[in-house]
Amino acid sequence: MASRPLFLVMVVVALSHLLQLPCVWADDKKTQTLEEMQKSLNQQVTSQPFGVADEEKVKAYIEDATKRGLAPSAQPGPNWRPGYTCRDLSRYSWEEYRNCRYYHWYYGYYYR
């Protein structure tokens, strides 16, 4: 009689594993779909030319501000974090990127 409950436990465990197989296959399909979506997004991003901001505009701004004798703002923008470079700010705002570039050009270091 002790073997009967053990047999039932084994059957239940085996059935639970069998019932989970379609879920594993569904996860594989979901993973494939996510991979295809990621590849598509990567292709869209890499197909566009990369430009943080128009570098000529940044250089013109720096030259103009220098001619007028304007010192850059000592306050970084709201998105500045320790360890950032100007390039890190490019994802937030063109003005923050431009101001950071001017600050770095003027003082020779990033915001502190």
FENDAVEN-V259825 format. One record per residue. RES is the residue in one letter. PSI is psi in whole degrees, 0 to 359 (NA if undefined). Layout:
{{RES & PSI} {RES & PSI}}
This chain:
{{M & 331} {A & 337} {S & 335} {R & 311} {P & 324} {L & 319} {F & 317} {L & 321} {V & 317} {M & 321} {V & 316} {V & 317} {V & 316} {A & 316} {L & 321} {S & 322} {H & 319} {L & 323} {L & 337} {Q & 344} {L & 313} {P & 328} {C & 321} {V & 317} {W & 322} {A & 321} {D & 322} {D & 319} {K & 319} {K & 318} {T & 318} {Q & 318} {T & 317} {L & 320} {E & 318} {E & 319} {M & 318} {Q & 318} {K & 319} {S & 315} {L & 318} {N & 318} {Q & 320} {Q & 317} {V & 314} {T & 344} {S & 341} {Q & 142} {P & 140} {F & 129} {G & 117} {V & 303} {A & 166} {D & 110} {E & 328} {E & 322} {K & 321} {V & 314} {K & 320} {A & 320} {Y & 315} {I & 315} {E & 316} {D & 315} {A & 324} {T & 316} {K & 322} {R & 354} {G & 25} {L & 129} {A & 143} {P & 155} {S & 135} {A & 346} {Q & 122} {P & 163} {G & 173} {P & 343} {N & 1} {W & 136} {R & 149} {P & 136} {G & 352} {Y & 160} {T & 176} {C & 325} {R & 327} {D & 332} {L & 344} {S & 335} {R & 345} {Y & 310} {S & 137} {W & 320} {E & 319} {E & 319} {Y & 312} {R & 314} {N & 323} {C & 318} {R & 318} {Y & 317} {Y & 313} {H & 320} {W & 318} {Y & 311} {Y & 339} {G & 8} {Y & 168} {Y & 171} {Y & 148} {R & NA}}
